[in-house]
């Protein structure tokens, strides 16, 4: 449906004059047709898309307190806003080919071809309902998925004060492994009293690194064929108790970025600091910080 064109060109009253409807002219190949939709139908369309896990949807113009607008200037303004909403939906391949949009624009009745939906469908969900996701690493060769979580609620910003009324768990690490039958099972979990901010995996040395809220980086290693990290882990203190906002790794070096405006480069095998420093001179103001 990449060649589908739509033009919201007119707004007019409904038959019973209770509200206004917006006329949309559509063209696809040699086929052309027209549909008329009310504001409430646009609202229902976006609600249906949201319920089907389509994200980043455009927003409708605000509803008026006294029902549909009656003056021509307000009607024209709403028509222009709905035109932008429609164009946003048709520019995206996933929403353009969705069943909801095809039904809304009556595409199936006028387009005689097989339309394939392109919205990704989840195969497996790895979740911890207590927290939000802060990092994910896929270790394809090891058949592993590593996920870090952190408490993203407003009350979690109170830190340990919040632990007076809630368990002292603000972050978590989970490791999922796929067996020979293709099933995923959680093989390792660890919870933290602080937020877990970043994560990365290095396949050659079979190490993964966990960046924490207090500036520390945990170093974990896995033996070949194992799906749990070794009992002994190493901790690197590199960011002066500031959150480790980003981790990136190659087969030789680990790069860490912190909320303290510093970056560090660590030797992957010896875990010694090679170089790094704070980037205050390159940032525009003291309020700026590094995220990735």
C-alpha positions as CSV (number, residue, x, y, z in Angstrom):
1,X,0.0,0.0,0.0
2,X,2.9,2.3,-0.4
3,X,1.2,4.0,-3.4
4,X,-2.0,4.7,-1.6
5,X,-2.9,8.4,-1.5
6,X,-5.5,10.0,0.7
7,X,-6.8,13.5,0.8
8,X,-9.0,14.8,3.6
9,X,-10.4,17.6,1.6
10,X,-13.8,18.6,3.1
11,X,-15.7,18.9,6.3
12,X,-19.5,18.9,6.4
13,X,-22.5,18.2,8.6
14,X,-23.9,14.7,9.0
15,X,-27.4,13.9,7.7
16,X,-29.0,14.7,11.1
17,X,-26.8,17.8,11.6
18,X,-25.7,16.5,15.0
19,X,-22.0,16.7,14.2
20,X,-19.5,17.1,11.4
21,X,-17.9,14.4,9.2
22,X,-14.7,14.6,7.3
23,X,-14.5,13.5,3.7
24,X,-11.5,11.5,2.6
25,X,-10.7,10.8,-1.1
26,X,-8.5,7.8,-1.7
27,X,-6.6,6.5,-4.7
28,X,-4.7,3.3,-5.3
29,X,-3.8,2.4,-8.8
30,X,-6.8,2.8,-11.0
31,X,-9.2,2.5,-8.0
32,X,-10.5,5.6,-6.3
33,X,-13.2,6.0,-3.7
34,X,-14.3,8.2,-0.9
35,X,-15.2,7.7,2.8
36,X,-16.6,10.1,5.4
37,X,-15.7,9.8,9.1
38,X,-16.6,11.6,12.2
39,X,-14.2,12.8,14.9
40,X,-15.4,10.0,17.2
41,X,-14.4,7.4,14.6
42,X,-10.9,8.8,14.4
43,X,-10.8,8.5,18.2
44,X,-12.0,4.9,18.0
45,X,-9.4,4.0,15.4
46,X,-6.5,5.3,17.5
47,X,-7.8,3.5,20.5
48,X,-8.0,0.2,18.6
49,X,-4.5,0.6,17.3
50,X,-3.2,1.3,20.8
51,X,-5.0,-1.7,22.2
52,X,-3.2,-3.8,19.5
53,X,0.2,-2.6,20.7
54,X,0.9,0.0,18.0
55,X,3.2,2.6,19.6
56,X,4.1,6.2,18.7
57,X,0.7,7.0,17.4
58,X,-0.3,10.6,16.6
59,X,-2.5,12.5,18.9
60,X,-5.9,13.7,18.1
61,X,-6.8,17.4,18.6
62,X,-8.3,18.2,22.0
63,X,-12.0,17.6,22.4
64,X,-14.2,20.6,22.9
65,X,-16.2,20.9,26.1
66,X,-19.5,21.7,24.4
67,X,-19.5,19.0,21.8
68,X,-18.4,19.4,18.1
69,X,-17.2,22.8,17.1
70,X,-19.8,24.9,15.2
71,X,-17.9,27.9,13.8
72,X,-16.1,27.4,10.5
73,X,-12.7,28.5,11.7
74,X,-12.7,25.8,14.4
75,X,-14.0,23.2,12.0
76,X,-11.2,24.0,9.4
77,X,-8.6,23.8,12.2
78,X,-9.8,20.4,13.3
79,X,-9.9,19.2,9.6
80,X,-6.3,20.2,9.2
81,X,-5.3,18.4,12.4
82,X,-7.1,15.2,11.4
83,X,-5.4,15.4,8.0
84,X,-2.0,15.3,9.7
85,X,-3.1,12.4,11.9
86,X,-4.3,10.5,8.8
87,X,-1.0,11.2,6.9
88,X,1.0,10.0,9.9
89,X,-0.8,6.7,9.9
90,X,-0.4,6.2,6.2
91,X,3.3,7.0,6.2
92,X,4.1,4.1,8.5
93,X,4.0,0.6,6.9
94,X,2.9,-1.0,10.1
95,X,-0.2,1.2,10.7
96,X,-0.9,1.5,7.0
97,X,-1.3,-2.2,6.5
98,X,-3.1,-2.8,9.8
99,X,-6.6,-4.3,9.8
100,X,-7.9,-1.2,11.7
101,X,-6.8,1.3,9.1
102,X,-7.8,-0.9,6.2
103,X,-11.3,-1.2,7.7
104,X,-11.5,2.5,8.6
105,X,-10.7,3.6,5.0
106,X,-12.6,0.7,3.4
107,X,-9.4,-0.4,1.6
108,X,-10.3,-4.1,1.4
109,X,-13.5,-3.4,-0.6
110,X,-11.6,-1.5,-3.3
111,X,-8.1,-3.1,-3.4
112,X,-8.1,-6.5,-4.9
113,X,-4.7,-7.9,-3.7
114,X,-3.3,-9.7,-0.7
115,X,-2.1,-7.1,1.9
116,X,0.4,-8.4,4.3
117,X,0.6,-6.8,7.8
118,X,4.1,-5.8,8.8
119,X,3.6,-5.3,12.5
120,X,6.1,-7.5,14.5
121,X,4.4,-10.0,16.7
122,X,6.1,-11.1,20.0
123,X,7.4,-14.6,20.0
124,X,8.4,-14.6,23.7
125,X,8.1,-12.1,26.5
126,X,10.7,-11.7,29.2
127,X,9.3,-9.7,32.0
128,X,9.6,-8.6,35.6
129,X,6.3,-7.0,36.4
130,X,7.9,-5.0,39.3
131,X,10.2,-2.9,37.2
132,X,10.9,-1.2,33.8
133,X,13.5,-2.5,31.4
134,X,16.9,-0.7,31.6
135,X,19.0,-2.9,29.3
136,X,19.0,-6.0,27.1
137,X,21.7,-8.0,25.5
138,X,21.3,-10.9,23.1
139,X,24.0,-13.5,23.1
140,X,23.1,-15.5,20.0
141,X,26.0,-17.9,20.0
142,X,25.4,-18.8,23.7
143,X,21.5,-19.0,23.3
144,X,21.1,-16.4,26.0
145,X,19.1,-13.2,26.6
146,X,20.2,-11.0,29.5
147,X,17.8,-8.3,30.8
148,X,18.3,-5.7,33.4
149,X,15.4,-3.9,35.2
150,X,15.0,-0.9,37.4
151,X,12.2,0.6,39.4
152,X,11.0,3.5,37.4
153,X,8.3,4.8,39.7
154,X,8.4,8.3,41.1
155,X,8.7,7.0,44.7
156,X,11.8,5.0,43.8
157,X,13.7,8.3,43.5
158,X,13.6,8.4,47.3
159,X,16.1,5.6,47.3
160,X,16.4,3.8,50.6
161,X,13.8,6.0,52.2
162,X,11.3,4.2,50.0
163,X,12.5,0.8,51.4
164,X,10.8,1.7,54.7
165,X,7.4,0.8,53.1
166,X,8.6,-1.4,50.2
167,X,11.1,-4.2,50.0
168,X,14.7,-3.0,49.4
169,X,14.7,-4.0,45.7
170,X,15.2,-1.3,43.1
171,X,16.8,-3.3,40.3
172,X,17.2,-6.8,38.9
173,X,19.2,-8.9,36.5
174,X,17.7,-11.9,34.8
175,X,19.3,-14.4,32.4
176,X,17.2,-16.5,30.0
177,X,18.5,-19.6,28.1
178,X,17.0,-21.5,25.2
179,X,17.1,-25.2,25.4
180,X,17.3,-27.7,22.5
181,X,13.5,-27.7,22.1
182,X,13.4,-24.0,21.7
183,X,11.9,-23.2,25.0
184,X,13.2,-20.3,27.1
185,X,13.8,-20.7,30.8
186,X,15.2,-18.3,33.4
187,X,18.5,-19.7,34.6
188,X,19.8,-16.9,36.8
189,X,18.4,-13.9,38.7
190,X,19.8,-11.3,41.0
191,X,18.1,-8.3,42.7
192,X,19.7,-5.1,43.8
193,X,19.0,-2.4,46.4
194,X,19.9,0.2,43.8
195,X,18.9,0.8,40.2
196,X,20.5,-1.2,37.4
197,X,21.2,1.3,34.6
198,X,23.2,-0.5,31.8
199,X,24.2,-3.8,30.5
200,X,26.4,-5.4,27.7
201,X,27.7,-8.8,26.7
202,X,30.9,-9.9,25.1
203,X,30.9,-13.3,23.4
204,X,34.6,-14.0,22.8
205,X,35.5,-13.9,26.5
206,X,31.9,-14.8,27.6
207,X,31.7,-11.9,30.0
208,X,28.8,-9.5,30.7
209,X,28.9,-6.2,32.5
210,X,26.2,-4.6,34.7
211,X,26.3,-0.8,35.3
212,X,24.8,0.3,38.6
213,X,23.3,3.5,40.1
214,X,26.2,3.9,42.5
215,X,28.9,4.1,39.8
216,X,30.0,0.5,40.1
217,X,30.3,-2.0,37.2
218,X,29.8,-5.7,38.0
219,X,31.9,-8.1,35.9
220,X,30.4,-11.6,35.4
221,X,31.8,-14.5,33.4
222,X,30.3,-17.8,32.1
223,X,32.1,-21.0,31.4
224,X,31.4,-22.6,28.0
225,X,28.1,-24.6,28.0
226,X,27.0,-23.0,31.3
227,X,23.9,-20.8,31.7
228,X,24.8,-19.3,35.1
229,X,27.6,-16.9,35.8
230,X,30.4,-18.1,38.0
231,X,30.0,-17.5,41.7
232,X,32.8,-15.0,42.0
233,X,32.2,-11.7,40.3
234,X,34.4,-8.6,40.1
235,X,33.4,-5.0,40.8
236,X,35.0,-2.0,39.1
237,X,34.6,1.4,40.7
238,X,35.0,4.0,38.0
239,X,32.4,6.8,38.2
240,X,32.6,8.2,41.7
241,X,29.2,7.0,42.9
242,X,27.5,8.4,39.8
243,X,25.2,6.2,37.7
244,X,26.8,4.2,34.9
245,X,24.5,5.4,32.0
246,X,26.0,3.3,29.1
247,X,28.3,0.3,28.5
248,X,29.7,-0.8,25.2
249,X,32.2,-3.6,24.6
250,X,34.5,-5.0,21.9
251,X,36.6,-8.2,22.0
252,X,39.4,-6.1,23.6
253,X,38.0,-3.2,25.5
254,X,35.1,-2.0,27.6
255,X,33.8,1.6,27.3
256,X,31.8,3.0,30.2
257,X,30.0,6.4,30.3
258,X,28.8,7.9,33.6
259,X,26.5,10.6,34.9
260,X,29.6,12.2,36.3
261,X,30.4,13.3,32.7
262,X,33.3,10.8,32.6
263,X,34.2,8.0,30.2
264,X,36.5,5.1,30.9
265,X,38.2,2.5,28.7
266,X,39.0,-0.8,30.4
267,X,41.1,-3.7,29.2
268,X,38.7,-6.6,28.8
269,X,41.1,-9.3,30.0
270,X,42.9,-7.6,32.9
271,X,40.1,-5.2,33.8
272,X,42.6,-2.5,34.3
273,X,41.8,1.2,33.4
274,X,43.5,2.1,30.2
275,X,42.4,5.7,29.7
276,X,39.5,8.1,30.2
277,X,38.5,11.3,31.9
278,X,35.7,13.8,32.4
279,X,34.5,15.8,29.4
280,X,33.5,19.0,31.1
281,X,35.3,21.2,28.6
282,X,33.4,19.7,25.7
283,X,29.9,20.0,27.3
284,X,28.0,23.3,26.9
285,X,27.1,23.7,30.5
286,X,27.3,22.1,34.0
287,X,23.7,20.8,33.5
288,X,24.8,18.7,30.5
289,X,25.6,15.0,31.1
290,X,26.5,11.9,29.1
291,X,23.9,9.2,28.3
292,X,25.5,7.1,25.5
